[in-house]
């Protein structure tokens, strides 16, 4: 039985990622050039998209549908990442406080 694909592991080529996301190859390249997406690269420089990247593409599409432009989407995605980091810090501090000393 094959191993499950880890969410952050780049396994899909650009054409497969485009098909999975319902977007065009050029759109994926545009999003990368705007810093909205950062796929892994193979040793030969081929883009490799992960399941996390596919989810991010869906999120970008949803934000576009809500009327945000690419610059606004970049800001939203950055703020979401900062928020996740802060939540993890709070969670870690909470765990540290509960540990016996």
C-alpha positions as CSV (number, residue, x, y, z in Angstrom):
1,X,0.0,0.0,0.0
2,X,1.5,3.4,-0.9
3,X,2.3,5.9,1.8
4,X,-0.1,8.8,2.2
5,X,1.1,12.1,0.7
6,X,2.2,14.6,3.4
7,X,0.4,17.9,3.0
8,X,3.6,20.0,2.5
9,X,5.4,17.6,0.3
10,X,5.6,18.8,-3.4
11,X,4.5,15.9,-5.6
12,X,2.3,17.4,-8.4
13,X,3.6,19.0,-11.5
14,X,2.2,22.3,-12.6
15,X,-0.3,20.8,-15.1
16,X,-1.7,18.4,-12.5
17,X,-1.9,21.2,-9.9
18,X,-3.7,23.4,-12.4
19,X,-6.2,20.6,-13.1
20,X,-6.7,19.9,-9.4
21,X,-7.3,23.5,-8.6
22,X,-9.4,24.3,-11.7
23,X,-7.0,27.1,-12.7
24,X,-4.7,27.6,-15.6
25,X,-1.0,27.0,-15.7
26,X,-0.3,30.7,-16.4
27,X,-2.5,31.6,-13.4
28,X,-0.3,29.4,-11.1
29,X,2.8,31.1,-12.5
30,X,1.2,34.5,-11.9
31,X,0.4,33.7,-8.3
32,X,3.9,32.5,-7.8
33,X,5.4,35.7,-9.3
34,X,3.2,37.7,-7.0
35,X,4.4,35.8,-3.9
36,X,1.0,34.1,-3.2
37,X,2.4,30.7,-3.8
38,X,5.9,29.1,-3.3
39,X,6.0,25.6,-4.7
40,X,9.0,23.3,-4.1
41,X,11.4,22.9,-7.0
42,X,13.0,19.7,-8.1
43,X,16.8,19.5,-8.7
44,X,16.1,20.4,-12.3
45,X,14.0,23.4,-11.3
46,X,10.6,21.9,-12.1
47,X,7.8,23.2,-9.9
48,X,6.3,20.6,-7.5
49,X,3.0,21.5,-5.8
50,X,1.8,20.0,-2.5
51,X,-1.6,19.3,-1.1
52,X,-1.1,22.4,1.0
53,X,-0.4,24.4,-2.2
54,X,-3.7,23.1,-3.7
55,X,-5.6,24.2,-0.6
56,X,-4.0,27.6,-0.8
57,X,-5.0,27.9,-4.5
58,X,-8.6,27.2,-3.4
59,X,-8.3,29.8,-0.7
60,X,-7.0,32.3,-3.2
61,X,-9.9,31.6,-5.6
62,X,-12.4,32.1,-2.8
63,X,-10.8,35.4,-1.8
64,X,-10.9,36.5,-5.5
65,X,-14.6,35.5,-5.7
66,X,-15.2,37.7,-2.6
67,X,-13.8,40.7,-4.5
68,X,-10.2,41.0,-3.2
69,X,-7.4,41.8,-5.7
70,X,-4.1,39.9,-5.6
71,X,-2.4,42.5,-3.4
72,X,-5.2,42.3,-0.9
73,X,-5.1,38.5,-1.0
74,X,-1.4,38.6,-0.3
75,X,-2.0,40.8,2.8
76,X,-4.8,38.4,4.0
77,X,-2.6,35.3,3.6
78,X,0.3,37.0,5.4
79,X,-1.9,38.0,8.3
80,X,-3.4,34.5,8.5
81,X,0.1,33.1,8.7
82,X,1.1,35.5,11.4
83,X,-2.1,34.7,13.3
84,X,-1.3,30.9,13.1
85,X,2.2,31.6,14.5
86,X,0.8,33.7,17.4
87,X,-1.8,31.0,18.2
88,X,1.0,28.4,18.3
89,X,3.1,30.6,20.6
90,X,0.1,31.0,22.9
91,X,-0.6,27.3,22.8
92,X,3.0,26.5,23.6
93,X,3.0,28.9,26.6
94,X,-0.2,27.4,27.9
95,X,1.4,23.9,27.7
96,X,4.5,25.1,29.4
97,X,2.5,26.6,32.3
98,X,0.7,23.2,32.8
99,X,4.0,21.2,33.1
100,X,5.1,20.5,36.6
101,X,8.4,22.1,37.6
